[in-house]
Amino acid sequence: MEFTGRITTDARISVVKGGKEVVNFSIALNERYKPKGSSESKEFTTYIDVAWWMNPAVGKILKKGAIVTISGRIYPRAYSDMEGNPKASINCHANKIQIIHFGKTTTKESTLESPEITDPVDDLPF
């Protein structure tokens, strides 16, 4: 599945069992529609939690506010919070990330045009 949205917080790089690194971030998908017979439009937001396993270095440029297109496998996750209340989330294992617009930048290098990110690389050019 492919979707485009805005990153809600700076990406986090975590180390899991076996020393493997994963980049986690959340995307907000905003949709707007006008109900039949209404002059006002309604807006709703869907949040998708994204995991990127291929190259953790990309986490340094995935900043809050960036607009990205993600391709990957979508799946639901059910869980209980600390109080035992049932919760659910929509998750995605990404296999391609394309940066449409950078969010807040911290270095001059991160303002360069970004190619689609699909394969693990040793060193990113930005």
N, C-alpha and C positions, 0 to 999 in steps of 0.2 A: 504494500500500500504506500502511496505517496501523499504527503500533506505539507502545507506551508503554514508557518506560524511564527510567533514572536517568543524568544527565550525569556522566561520569567525571572530567573536568577542566574548569576554566573555559574558556569559548569563546575562540578566537583570531580576531582580525580580520587578514586578510592582503590585500595589494594585489597583483594579478596584472597581466599585460601589458595595456596600454591604460588603466591606472589604475582598473580595476574592483575593488571591494572584495568579499571573500567572508568569511563567518563559518564557521569550522570547529569542530566539537566531536564528541565520541564519546558514544554511548549504550550502556549495558549493559542487556541484556534477560535477566532471571533467570527461569529456569523450573525447576519442581520437579515430580517425578512419583514414584510408588511402583510399582516393578516388581511384576508379578503374583507372588503367593506370598511377598513380602518384607514385613517390618514396618518397614523403614527406607526413607525417601524419598531420592531422589538429586536433586542440583541441578546445573544447568549454566548457563553464561553465554555469550551471544552478543553480540559487540561490533559496532556499526554506526557507521561514520564518516559524519557528516552535513555537508553543505555547504548554506548558506543564502545566496543571492545577492541577495535583494530589498532588504533594508535593514540595513546594517551596525550601526546603533545598537542592534539587539536583542542583539548580542554582549555588551554591557555588563551585561545582566541574566541571561544564561545561565551560571550558576555551578555548580561541582561540587556534586553531591548533589541538584540540582533534578530533579523528576520532570516529564517532558514527554511529550506525545503528538505524534508527527510524522507527517505525510502527505507522500508523495512517491514518486519513482521509485527503486527499489532496483536495484543492479547490482553484479556482482562485478568485482574488479580483481586481476589477476595482475601481479607484479613481482619483481625480484631485489633482495636486500639488498646492502649494501656488499661482502660476501664472495662474492656471486654465487649465494647460496642462493635457491631459488624461494620466494616468499611469496604470500599472497592476502589480500584483505580484502573485506568487504561494505560498500558505500557507498550513500548516499542523497542525491539532489538534492531537498531539502525544498521543498514549496510551501505548507505550512501548519505552524505551530508553536503548540501550546497548552500553556501552563504550568499544570500540575496543582498543583505544590507548589514553592515557591522553595527553593533551596539556601542556602548561606551568603550573607548579605546584607551589603552594605557601606554602604548608605544607607537612610534611612527611606522614600524614594520607591519603592525597589525592592520593598517589602513590599506594595504595592497589588495588588489583584486584576488579573489580566492577561486581556485578551480574546484570542481567537484571533488569531494574527498571520498574515495572508495577503497583504496588499498592501503595497507600499513606501509609506512615509509620510515626510514631511519631518521631523517631530518627534514622538517618542513621548510620551504623556501621563504617563509614569512615569520 
